Amino acid sequence: MSETAEDTRIAPGGWLAEHQRAHCNGATALATYQGPLSDEIVLPQSAADAADPEHFAQACIAFCDALLNKALLLHGEFASEVTLSFYAQDYLDLVQQGGHDLYWAQRGDDALALRACAAALKSMLADPQRQLFMLMQRVHKASPREAKRIAADAGYRDAAAALRALDARFAEWERKEPLAPRHKAWLRSFRKLRFVPDAELAQHINRLASSNPLYQRRRAEAEQIRTLREQGDPLFQAAQTLCTMAGLKLVSVGRGATGPMRKTWPEGPDRKAFAVRIETDRGPRTALFYVEGGLFKRRLAVLIEPGESLPLGSLSLTRAEFASVCAPRL
């Protein structure tokens, strides 16, 4: 191959690989992008057998979580469809949990999440959801004058009205044509997808971990980061305590955002709370941090599992701990 051809050759992996090459600086193993290492989607047979299509999407999310947190691969080092599936379901979960305000608070500055979700919705032919998703982005990113024009073109009085309408329109489309069946059909269309007995899934994750050249270095770095967070981060410490109470293993702690508590926990108090997505070994949960009482306030945290009326765990925080977890957002 000539030098000119070598210089102009497009590296494999598509836009996702290009994004990672541009954003991973190589300073550490966790910030070193290795290029595509695996192009398979392996799901448990129970996902294929389940009647509820939601189980199928959640199985792919669990597979993605395992690749990220157990095999210690980066997005772009495994099948791009897994990343797209992950961020499409992430959008659905966050909007159902706390609306588009919560989604934007947690993902608005995450270029990878935004592009992957948009690409997934487009590939799934989920046009109504994608239109809402793109309207949210355009309004938030535009100047006030431009945002008003964008909203008017979409049929709204102003930008605030457009943003307020997103949740209701999303819920309407979920009633008419829920995303889960479309998500399932999209995943099943890929030849790279295969099913294995549930008991064998861990073996495949271990195989992928052993094929990761940077696994040991990333594992050491991840443990060091985890230790530092455990020592000095009240949010991480609270999440760890709540997970221990619930018999769960903490995997990671997401970014938080303030919103109505009852959007996440319908049976909870009618007040605002600081909601944080918690990844565990049994899937995502939500930690809610809130204040209760009048003159003598109590600062509380609970761990919520979707669909359950009672918390999995609860604890009290000091004023300083609560301020560190929530300020300046609550």
C-alpha positions as CSV (number, residue, x, y, z in Angstrom):
1,M,0.0,0.0,0.0
2,S,1.4,3.4,-0.9
3,E,2.0,6.1,1.7
4,T,-0.8,8.2,0.2
5,A,-3.3,5.4,0.5
6,E,-2.2,4.7,4.0
7,D,-2.7,8.3,5.0
8,T,-6.2,8.5,3.6
9,R,-7.5,5.1,4.6
10,I,-10.6,5.4,6.9
11,A,-10.0,3.6,10.1
12,P,-12.6,0.9,11.0
13,G,-15.4,1.5,13.4
14,G,-17.4,4.3,11.9
15,W,-18.4,7.5,13.7
16,L,-18.2,5.8,17.1
17,A,-14.6,4.8,16.7
18,E,-13.8,8.3,15.4
19,H,-15.4,9.8,18.4
20,Q,-13.4,7.7,20.8
21,R,-10.2,8.4,18.9
22,A,-10.9,12.1,19.3
23,H,-11.9,12.0,23.0
24,C,-9.6,9.3,24.5
25,N,-6.2,10.9,25.1
26,G,-4.3,7.7,26.0
27,A,-3.0,9.1,29.3
28,T,-4.3,6.1,31.2
29,A,-5.5,2.6,30.2
30,L,-9.1,3.7,30.9
31,A,-8.5,6.6,28.5
32,T,-6.9,4.5,25.7
33,Y,-9.1,3.5,22.8
34,Q,-7.9,0.2,21.2
35,G,-10.3,0.2,18.2
36,P,-12.9,-2.5,17.6
37,L,-12.1,-5.7,19.4
38,S,-15.4,-7.6,19.3
39,D,-18.4,-7.5,17.0
40,E,-20.9,-9.9,18.7
41,I,-24.1,-9.5,20.6
42,V,-24.6,-12.4,23.1
43,L,-27.9,-12.5,25.1
44,P,-29.4,-15.0,27.4
45,Q,-32.0,-17.5,26.1
46,S,-34.5,-16.2,28.6
47,A,-34.5,-12.9,26.8
48,A,-35.5,-14.6,23.6
49,D,-38.2,-16.6,25.4
50,A,-39.8,-13.8,27.3
51,A,-43.1,-12.5,26.0
52,D,-42.5,-9.0,27.2
53,P,-40.2,-7.2,24.6
54,E,-38.9,-5.0,27.4
55,H,-37.0,-8.0,28.7
56,F,-35.1,-8.2,25.4
57,A,-33.9,-4.6,25.5
58,Q,-33.0,-4.9,29.2
59,A,-31.0,-8.0,28.4
60,C,-28.9,-6.0,25.9
61,I,-28.4,-3.3,28.5
62,A,-27.2,-5.8,30.9
63,F,-24.8,-7.2,28.3
64,C,-23.5,-3.7,27.6
65,D,-23.1,-3.1,31.4
66,A,-21.1,-6.3,31.6
67,L,-18.8,-5.3,28.7
68,L,-18.2,-1.9,30.3
69,N,-17.8,-2.8,33.9
70,K,-16.7,-6.5,33.9
71,A,-14.8,-6.9,30.7
72,L,-13.6,-3.3,31.0
73,L,-14.1,-2.5,27.4
74,L,-14.9,1.0,26.1
75,H,-17.7,2.0,23.8
76,G,-16.4,1.4,20.3
77,E,-14.4,-1.6,21.3
78,F,-17.5,-3.8,21.1
79,A,-20.4,-4.0,18.7
80,S,-21.7,-0.5,18.0
81,E,-25.3,-1.8,18.0
82,V,-24.9,-2.6,21.7
83,T,-23.9,1.0,22.4
84,L,-26.8,2.3,20.4
85,S,-29.2,-0.1,22.2
86,F,-27.8,1.0,25.5
87,Y,-28.3,4.7,24.9
88,A,-31.8,4.3,23.3
89,Q,-33.0,2.4,26.4
90,D,-31.2,5.0,28.6
91,Y,-33.3,7.7,27.0
92,L,-36.5,5.8,27.6
93,D,-35.6,4.9,31.2
94,L,-34.6,8.5,32.2
95,V,-37.6,10.1,30.5
96,Q,-40.0,7.6,32.2
97,Q,-38.2,8.2,35.5
98,G,-38.1,12.0,35.5
99,G,-39.0,13.5,32.1
100,H,-36.9,15.2,29.5
101,D,-35.6,17.6,32.2
102,L,-33.9,14.8,34.0
103,Y,-32.6,13.3,30.8
104,W,-31.1,16.6,29.7
105,A,-29.6,17.3,33.1
106,Q,-27.8,13.9,33.1
107,R,-26.9,13.6,29.4
108,G,-27.0,17.1,27.9
109,D,-23.2,17.5,27.8
110,D,-22.6,13.9,26.8
111,A,-21.9,14.0,23.1
112,L,-21.6,10.2,22.8
113,A,-24.9,9.6,24.5
114,L,-26.8,12.1,22.4
115,R,-25.4,10.9,19.1
116,A,-25.8,7.2,19.9
117,C,-29.4,7.7,21.0
118,A,-30.2,9.7,17.8
119,A,-28.6,7.1,15.6
120,A,-30.4,4.3,17.4
121,L,-33.8,5.9,17.1
122,K,-33.1,6.6,13.4
123,S,-32.0,3.0,12.7
124,M,-35.0,1.6,14.6
125,L,-37.3,3.8,12.4
126,A,-38.7,5.3,15.6
127,D,-39.5,8.6,13.9
128,P,-41.9,10.1,16.5
129,Q,-39.5,9.6,19.4
130,R,-36.6,10.7,17.3
131,Q,-38.4,14.0,16.4
132,L,-39.0,14.7,20.1
133,F,-35.4,13.8,20.9
134,M,-34.0,16.1,18.2
135,L,-36.4,19.0,19.2
136,M,-35.1,18.7,22.8
137,Q,-31.5,19.0,21.6
138,R,-32.1,21.9,19.2
139,V,-34.0,24.0,21.7
140,H,-31.5,23.5,24.5
141,K,-28.5,24.2,22.3
142,A,-29.8,27.2,20.5
143,S,-29.6,30.9,21.5
144,P,-32.9,32.2,23.1
145,R,-33.9,33.9,19.8
146,E,-33.1,30.8,17.7
147,A,-34.8,28.5,20.3
148,K,-38.0,30.6,20.0
149,R,-37.9,30.2,16.2
150,I,-37.3,26.4,16.4
151,A,-40.2,26.1,18.8
152,A,-42.5,28.2,16.5
153,D,-41.6,26.1,13.5
154,A,-42.6,23.0,15.6
155,G,-46.0,24.6,16.4
156,Y,-45.3,26.0,19.9
157,R,-45.6,29.5,21.3
158,D,-42.1,29.6,22.7
159,A,-39.1,27.4,23.7
160,A,-40.5,26.8,27.2
161,A,-43.8,25.6,25.8
162,A,-42.0,23.2,23.5
163,L,-39.9,21.8,26.3
164,R,-43.0,21.4,28.6
165,A,-44.8,19.4,25.9
166,L,-42.1,16.9,25.3
167,D,-43.0,14.6,28.2
168,A,-46.7,14.5,27.3
169,R,-46.0,13.8,23.6
170,F,-43.5,11.1,24.5
171,A,-46.0,9.4,26.8
172,E,-48.6,9.6,24.1
173,W,-46.4,7.8,21.6
174,E,-45.4,5.2,24.2
175,R,-49.2,4.4,24.5
176,K,-49.7,4.4,20.7
177,E,-46.5,2.6,19.6
178,P,-44.1,1.7,22.5
179,L,-40.5,1.6,21.7
180,A,-39.8,-1.8,23.2
181,P,-41.2,-4.0,20.4
182,R,-39.4,-1.9,17.8
183,H,-36.2,-2.1,19.8
184,K,-36.5,-5.9,20.0
185,A,-37.2,-6.3,16.3
186,W,-34.2,-4.1,15.5
187,L,-31.8,-6.1,17.7
188,R,-33.1,-9.4,16.2
189,S,-32.4,-8.2,12.7
190,F,-28.6,-8.5,13.2
191,R,-26.9,-11.7,12.2
192,K,-24.2,-11.1,14.9
193,L,-26.9,-11.6,17.6
194,R,-26.9,-15.1,19.3
195,F,-28.4,-16.6,22.3
196,V,-26.8,-18.8,24.9
197,P,-28.1,-20.5,28.0
198,D,-28.4,-18.1,30.9
199,A,-25.9,-20.0,33.0
200,E,-23.3,-19.7,30.2
201,L,-23.5,-15.9,29.7
202,A,-20.8,-15.2,32.4
203,Q,-18.4,-17.5,30.5
204,H,-18.8,-15.3,27.4
205,I,-18.2,-12.1,29.4
206,N,-15.0,-13.7,30.9
207,R,-13.9,-14.7,27.4
208,L,-14.3,-11.1,26.2
209,A,-12.5,-9.8,29.2
210,S,-9.6,-12.1,28.5
211,S,-9.4,-10.8,25.0
212,N,-9.0,-7.3,26.2
213,P,-5.2,-6.4,26.1
214,L,-5.7,-3.6,28.6
215,Y,-7.9,-5.5,31.1
216,Q,-5.4,-5.9,33.9
217,R,-4.2,-2.2,33.7
218,R,-7.8,-1.0,33.5
219,R,-8.8,-3.1,36.4
220,A,-6.0,-1.7,38.6
221,E,-6.9,1.9,37.6
222,A,-10.6,1.3,38.2
223,E,-9.9,-0.1,41.7
224,Q,-7.8,2.9,42.5
225,I,-10.5,5.3,41.3
226,R,-13.1,3.4,43.3
227,T,-11.0,3.5,46.4
228,L,-10.5,7.2,46.2
229,R,-14.2,7.8,45.6
230,E,-15.1,5.6,48.5
231,Q,-12.8,7.6,50.8
232,G,-13.9,11.1,49.7
233,D,-17.2,11.1,47.9
234,P,-20.4,11.3,50.1
235,L,-22.6,10.4,47.1
236,F,-20.6,7.3,46.4
237,Q,-20.5,6.4,50.0
238,A,-24.3,6.8,50.3
239,A,-24.9,4.7,47.2
240,Q,-22.6,2.0,48.5
241,T,-24.5,1.9,51.8
242,L,-27.9,1.8,50.2
243,C,-26.8,-1.0,47.8
244,T,-25.4,-3.0,50.8
245,M,-28.7,-2.7,52.6
246,A,-30.5,-4.0,49.5
247,G,-28.1,-6.9,49.0
248,L,-26.8,-5.4,45.8
249,K,-23.3,-4.9,44.5
250,L,-22.6,-1.3,43.4
251,V,-21.2,-1.0,39.9
252,S,-21.3,2.7,39.1
253,V,-22.9,6.0,40.2
254,G,-24.4,8.3,37.6
255,R,-24.9,12.0,37.6
256,G,-27.9,13.4,39.5
257,A,-30.6,15.9,38.7
258,T,-33.4,17.5,40.7
259,G,-37.1,16.8,40.0
260,P,-40.4,15.7,41.4
261,M,-39.9,12.6,43.6
262,R,-43.1,11.0,42.5
263,K,-42.0,10.7,38.9
264,T,-39.5,8.1,40.2
265,W,-41.3,6.9,43.3
266,P,-45.1,7.4,43.0
267,E,-45.7,6.3,46.6
268,G,-43.1,8.7,48.0
269,P,-43.6,12.2,49.5
270,D,-44.9,14.9,47.2
271,R,-41.7,17.0,47.1
272,K,-38.5,17.5,45.0
273,A,-35.6,15.1,45.3
274,F,-32.1,14.8,43.9
275,A,-32.3,11.6,41.8
276,V,-29.2,9.6,40.9
277,R,-29.1,6.6,38.6
278,I,-27.3,3.7,40.3
279,E,-25.9,0.8,38.3
280,T,-25.9,-2.5,40.2
281,D,-25.1,-6.1,39.5
282,R,-28.9,-6.6,39.1
283,G,-29.6,-3.7,36.9
284,P,-30.3,0.0,37.4
285,R,-31.8,1.5,40.6
286,T,-32.4,5.1,41.6
287,A,-31.2,6.8,44.8
288,L,-33.4,9.7,45.9
289,F,-32.0,12.4,48.3
290,Y,-34.6,14.7,49.9
291,V,-35.4,16.8,53.0
292,E,-38.3,16.0,55.3
293,G,-39.8,18.0,58.2
294,G,-40.2,21.7,59.1
295,L,-38.2,23.3,61.8
296,F,-36.3,20.0,62.6
297,K,-35.4,18.8,59.2
298,R,-34.2,15.3,58.3
299,R,-32.0,14.7,55.3
300,L,-32.8,11.3,53.9
301,A,-31.8,9.0,51.1
302,V,-33.7,6.0,49.7
303,L,-32.9,3.4,47.0
304,I,-35.8,2.7,44.6
305,E,-36.4,-0.2,42.2
306,P,-38.8,0.5,39.4
307,G,-42.3,-0.9,40.1
308,E,-41.7,-1.4,43.8
309,S,-43.7,0.6,46.3
310,L,-41.2,0.3,49.2
311,P,-37.5,1.5,49.2
312,L,-34.8,-1.2,49.0
313,G,-32.9,0.8,51.6
314,S,-32.9,4.1,53.4
315,L,-30.5,6.2,55.5
316,S,-30.1,9.6,57.1
317,L,-27.4,12.1,56.1
318,T,-25.8,14.9,58.0
319,R,-26.3,18.5,56.8
320,A,-22.7,18.5,55.4
321,E,-23.2,15.1,53.6
322,F,-26.4,16.2,52.1
323,A,-25.0,19.5,50.9
324,S,-22.0,17.7,49.3
325,V,-24.3,15.3,47.5
326,C,-26.9,17.7,46.3
327,A,-25.5,21.3,46.3
328,P,-25.7,23.5,44.4
329,R,-28.5,21.7,42.5
330,L,-31.0,21.3,45.3
